[in-house]
């Protein structure tokens, strides 16, 4: 059993913890695969895993906060590695696969996941230890672990009460919203000005409100600017340029402009902003790696504090080489049946391996940054998937033209399939990098050992990868995918839509057939460059007091506004409360820092409770839905299906959301006492 150097009496990596983490990973991966294919959404599993771990391990002697942290670290891979389903089902939809080969699926998920862990290790110092990124889910998980730690004494009891209060409120509202479906989770005001269609959106998720509270005002305003650019500029412009037909629905028309045009602008913006983020981080990353390699030669340079010990550079190199070997094996297995020469096969394997590794490293920094800004659940993984599909497609198209492989329909289909397969590796890497830094933030706050967390997450990747292929196979034969049914007598209405995989496949096909509209992606690149310049000017002119994070603006463009708006409101709420408390303390002769510290604790704990409550009820409902659909029932088995209830549900959603803001504010303002 492994023990922390910081607290030698506390065990971290234990057999019982790894076993519990593996079981939670299996269960949550299964749920996430189903939900992702059905509705295009997955839930973050680290926070529910932390709660379950504390409940189970407290029955055993010697359980502690560090052991629980390792369990949630391992199980968190379930919520992220399952994001591979956003790409890989495209191979069935295009008719290239007739099922999910276990070995190939296992290899790409394992290799991609492991690379996601390794690529973010050099980022830990610069993006976690020395960064002011909020990492909302990482902070929330740490507060939950601290609150459940008996060693914290009275602070533990008050923390549990605060988290429980927020959790019960969010769980109840989540049940009304996603279970009974009597309360709407969003509402929008749509209006026209000539042919232009505008939207003033609103989302009612209390979990995202809590995440926004932790994000901070800079990130919140940047996301709000992205929303405004989308729904007050971009969509109105395109709805004017492409007016709706007389019988068209205003909402559907506007949403089609957003998904088909503005979102691709967001993809281009994400791409250039991600490159810039990597360039900014490159110098401190190289310095950190150089320090690690110097420590190999001189052991006295290795950190003495266990909370600063990552996997050694030598271990990282060995693990990276092993992961690359797995990618080569997977690609060799994939191209083995293709009617191409051995030389071309080798060229494609080398090209796709290099692409998967290089793009994976490139997106690891971007995904880690975005997860640090708004949390893993809100990070635009599908946007990263689109970028990888575009880059891989362009490279393979050049090889296909030079080799003549593009001249036949079969060759085009093969290259499209190879793009989807290789893109799945990148998405696995991006998803785990999303999660790893979030977990390392939790570990930093609870004083865990980073290298042990990295080992735990690699174990989680392997366990999750073992589950994904069988679950995909079972779901495919049970329901089929849109446009890909395993049997002719199946009900198409029950097919899993897999919306992201459909989009990725369409993009890859469009590139190889020269039908993809590049204009919007180039517009996004230009917009991204403009945002980067504005950010640099703001930072320089204000001595870094003002900023406009380009990736945060990108998320405002790319993600649905129902996801973004609660984050923005939470960020503004935190800023307003902080200003109010600062003024109150100054007027009454109280210590401003002490009051702000108390307010931060109340706010962080209550926000963590909101995230926990909505996450847990989401997991419970996922199992209920899966059980219902599996037995031939509805995908909304608890819904009351009240007639003419839509407007009432939206009004109720707004009222409850405003009440939630009020309760949140009152809980934090207790810092005045």
Secondary structure as UniProt FT lines:
FT   TURN            8..9
FT   HELIX           15..39
FT   HELIX           46..57
FT   TURN            58..59
FT   TURN            61..62
FT   HELIX           65..75
FT   HELIX           77..81
FT   HELIX           82..86
FT   TURN            87..89
FT   HELIX           90..93
FT   TURN            94..95
FT   HELIX           102..121
FT   TURN            122..123
FT   HELIX           125..129
FT   HELIX           136..147
FT   HELIX           150..152
FT   HELIX           154..174
FT   HELIX           175..179
FT   STRAND          186..193
FT   TURN            194..195
FT   STRAND          196..203
FT   HELIX           206..215
FT   HELIX           217..228
FT   HELIX           229..234
FT   HELIX           235..241
FT   TURN            246..247
FT   HELIX           250..257
FT   HELIX           258..262
FT   HELIX           263..297
FT   HELIX           299..301
FT   HELIX           306..308
FT   HELIX           313..335
FT   TURN            336..337
FT   HELIX           342..374
FT   HELIX           376..378
FT   HELIX           381..403
FT   HELIX           405..407
FT   HELIX           409..446
FT   HELIX           450..479
FT   TURN            482..483
FT   TURN            488..489
FT   HELIX           492..494
FT   HELIX           499..512
FT   TURN            513..514
FT   HELIX           519..541
FT   TURN            542..544
FT   HELIX           550..558
FT   HELIX           561..587
FT   TURN            588..589
FT   HELIX           592..630
FT   TURN            631..632
FT   TURN            635..638
FT   TURN            643..644
FT   HELIX           646..668
FT   HELIX           669..672
//
